[in-house]
Amino acid sequence: MKNKTTDFDVIIVGGGHAGIEAAYSAAKMGSKVLLVTLELNKIGLMRCNPAVGGIGKGHIVYEISALGGLMPKLCTQTYLQARMLNTSKGPAVQGLRLQIDKYAYNQLSKKMLEQVDNITLYEGTVDDIILDSKKQVSGARTANGTVFNAPSVVLTTGTFLNGKMHIGDKTFTGGGRGEDAVTALAFFLQKLGLKMGRLKTGTPPRLLASSVDFSKMECQQPDNLNYLFEFYPHKSEQKRACYITHTNEKTHEVIKKNLHLSAMYNGNISGVGPRYCPSIEDKVGRFPNKQSHHVFVEPEGKEVDELYPNGISTSLPLEVQKEYIRTIKGFESAIITKPGYAVEYDFVLPDQLHHTLEVKVCPGLFLAGQINGTTGYEEAAGQGIIAGINAHLKTHNQEPFILDRNESYIGVMIDDLVTMGVDEPYRMFTSRAERRLTLRQDNVFLRLTNKAYNLGLIDQKLYNDFQQEKELVQQTLQELRSGNKHVELLRLFGESQCSADKIKNITGKKLDDRAALMIQATIMYAPYLDREQREIDRTKQHAQMKIPPNFDFCSISGLSKELQQKLNKYKPHNIDQASRIPGMTPAAISLLIIRLRKKNSSRNKPLGTPFARTAQT
């Protein structure tokens, strides 16, 4: 510890991606922060795949950047390869993904937190949250009996809450490789009366890089980018290559004959796993006719001889892992350095939280990350920054900070969690955002930088530079809309390749790539953005329109079976609740509003109206 004080403004429990952002944001706003974590040398450790971003997830990291968070800064200094995914589609659904040196990221995380004056790091385990006579948070007690005082506490326990690990029929307590589980805090949350659940995740075996034949694999080419997640430009470079190989029929035969030995199938695991990132035995079991699955071969670090074979996470016994690994092209002589495993853990059903991520029944207690039922570093970090901001505001008796789902992916995620809850690990996709044409990567600073500045999360220079770019984009758009160049740009956007350079040439302005992309997207999406805004206004207008308890959603013509099932499952009380159901589309809400209006108008007709109309005809 930097000092011996026991009095703090905010206590953060856990040094993962949620804990880092919570501590960093609260400290930058002026709170005196204590971060308690099991092992200081594992702050920011990537226990799963060594990468940050992707489609949907990358949008969250951009928003963390716009809010002054730490993850984007760490990424810029520790990435190994940069790629922009989904470039064949429009800018709204593209996603930046960075391969990361997990060891450099881990070390830099700790170093950067140590450099913040308001943050104190403490190695230990929090066993209990102390409440005052009004059941409000007043501090935390560690396993060695030390008491730290603070009116706000943020729990970011990751996979450690009653964590249990599985390799075949072997089970042992723990939240990560060689790390103890957290049990006392789980008991505290149960005493609070919170509803708890059980989830599962897993990792693949790690391989010795020098034992792998890369010549048999497809090399995954990087992209040449002028910007990463941060506001300021950064020309990307490749420091280590990534590769792609595939499982095959022999791989699947080995797995099929040993399925009964997997913890997923032998009854040892009760937690629900992630639907969108299943284990290899789950893939083979659920899709028996599929002959192969992708395996993305990713370096764990620049200076280490170890690989992460993304796509084959498993809880099969080690001997079976060795057997199926060596059936994969390029892995014929592969040596496993660490076996894959599954881990299951407790989580709190997130519909018990406010949109600030504060627990409804316990003022001053905030939850962020996998404890809320999410999966992924990005989702955890996005919650962490909001929890940290609101923990600071709570301590200093200021108004809470809430991001609307119409203005950010973080807002979409938190609204989904606290409104609908989860029954499986939650992962962000662009399809979850009804307004994804508005919530793009290119305009993220335009959406959120003012908010960050008002909260004190970014410095004056960055804000001034942002304002300069904003004014340039607005001025250029105004000139384009009033001249013939607008038509020329629309024609250009119809081409398969519309580069930033072409846009710069037409506008005649000194634009950076982000500004050029913002102009392109604004003009290209203009009619759709106008329609989105009208839908937002209409939904707000009808937000409190009541839905009868016995309403037959299957009677709505044009509504997909999936959305009919979701509406019947959640049974929303009004249009506002219906619009927040994951996967609900603006078109579906419009159909629902029309159907309810027809139902209400027929119910409210005067008794004589039908007969009078008949007589007139």
Helices and strands as residue ranges (DSSP letters): E 10-13, H 17-28, E 33-37, G 40-42, E 51-53, H 57-66, H 71-78, E 79-85, G 91-93, E 95-100, H 102-114, E 119-123, E 126-131, E 137-142, E 147-149, E 152-155, E 164-167, E 170-173, H 184-191, E 196-203, E 206-208, G 209-211, G 214-216, E 218-220, E 242-246, H 249-257, G 259-261, H 280-286, E 294-299, E 306-310, H 318-325, E 336-338, E 341-348, G 350-352, E 365-367, G 370-372, H 377-395, H 409-420, G 430-432, H 444-455, H 460-481, H 485-493, H 500-507, H 513-524, H 526-541, G 553-555, H 561-570, H 575-579, H 586-603, H 609-616
